[in-house]
Every structure is written in structure tokens, then in C-alpha cells.
Amino acid sequence: MSLDAGRFDDCHGDEWEQESDRIEAINGDKGMLVLKRNVGQKIRINDDIEIMITGVDMFANTPQVKLGFIAPMCHRIDREEIYWKRKLEKVEK
């Protein structure tokens, strides 16, 4: 379900760069901003996190996107499956 980005102006302002950028409703007051980027382009999260599209490869006829993250060391960055594994290990202790 696509939402009008304008509904999020109070959180994000109205500085959307492209008409193709849109927010997808995923859960309650949370949304997912869907962007199209090319290799070498970056995405910023606040002032301290930068994500760069470093490549797109084909693996078993499926495209795989390579991402590079630049963030302060205090931010833990994990693939989702590693994140949930760590969460479960904490609960089990």
C-alpha cells in the first residue's frame, strides 16, 4: 500500500527529490521509504550514517545489491538474520 509522502511532512519535511520516491506503509506509524539508486549513489540517515550502492551482481540468476555503510562505530550494523540470531542468543542467556 503506497502512501502520499506528504503525510509524513511533520517528521521529514517536504524535501522529496523524485516523484518515484514514496513511503510504503508497513506497520502502524512506521513507514518504508522506497528509493531508486544507481551504483555509486548514496543514501543518508541523519548526519552520521551514509549508505552507498557499491554494486549489483547476478548470483544464480538473481540480482544481489552490494551496500557499503559508513557510520560511527557505536552503531551496530548487521544483516537481518544475524540481528535476529543475536537477539535470540540474548534471550536464551
C-alpha positions in Angstrom: 0.0 0.0 0.0 1.6 3.3 -1.1 1.1 6.4 1.0 1.4 10.0 0.0 4.8 11.2 1.2 3.1 14.5 2.3 1.5 12.7 5.2 5.0 12.4 6.8 5.8 16.1 6.4 5.8 16.6 10.2 8.6 14.1 10.6 10.6 14.5 7.3 9.7 17.9 5.8 8.6 18.0 2.2 12.1 17.7 0.6 11.4 14.6 -1.6 13.8 14.5 -4.5 12.0 12.4 -7.0 8.4 11.6 -7.8 9.3 7.9 -7.7 10.3 8.2 -4.0 7.4 7.0 -1.9 6.6 5.8 1.5 5.2 2.2 1.9 3.0 1.6 4.9 4.4 -1.3 6.9 3.3 -1.1 10.5 1.3 1.5 12.4 3.2 4.8 12.5 6.2 3.3 10.7 6.8 3.6 7.0 9.3 2.4 4.4 10.8 5.0 2.1 11.3 3.2 -1.3 14.1 4.7 -3.3 15.7 4.0 -6.7 19.5 4.5 -6.6 22.3 3.7 -9.1 25.7 2.2 -8.3 27.9 4.9 -6.7 24.9 6.9 -5.4 24.4 7.3 -1.6 21.6 7.5 0.9 22.0 9.5 4.1 20.4 8.8 7.5 20.6 11.9 9.7 24.1 13.4 9.8 26.1 10.4 10.7 25.1 7.4 8.6 25.8 7.0 4.9 24.9 4.1 2.7 26.4 3.7 -0.8 25.3 1.3 -3.5 28.6 -0.2 -4.4 27.5 -2.8 -7.0 24.8 -5.1 -8.4 25.9 -8.7 -9.2 24.0 -11.6 -10.6 24.1 -14.8 -8.5 22.1 -17.8 -9.7 20.0 -15.5 -12.0 19.1 -13.3 -9.0 20.4 -9.7 -8.7 22.3 -9.0 -5.5 22.9 -5.5 -4.3 26.1 -4.6 -2.6 25.9 -1.9 0.0 28.6 0.0 1.8 27.9 1.6 5.2 29.8 4.5 6.8 28.6 5.0 10.4 30.1 5.7 13.8 31.4 2.6 15.5 28.7 2.9 18.2 26.1 1.8 15.6 25.9 -1.9 15.1 25.1 -2.9 11.5 24.0 -6.5 10.9 22.3 -8.4 8.2 18.7 -9.2 9.4 19.4 -12.9 10.0 22.4 -12.1 12.2 20.4 -9.5 14.1 17.7 -12.0 15.0 20.3 -14.7 15.9 21.9 -12.3 18.3 18.5 -11.3 19.8 17.6 -15.0 20.4 21.0 -15.7 22.0 20.4 -12.8 24.4 17.0 -14.2 25.4 18.4 -17.6 25.9 21.1 -16.4 28.3 
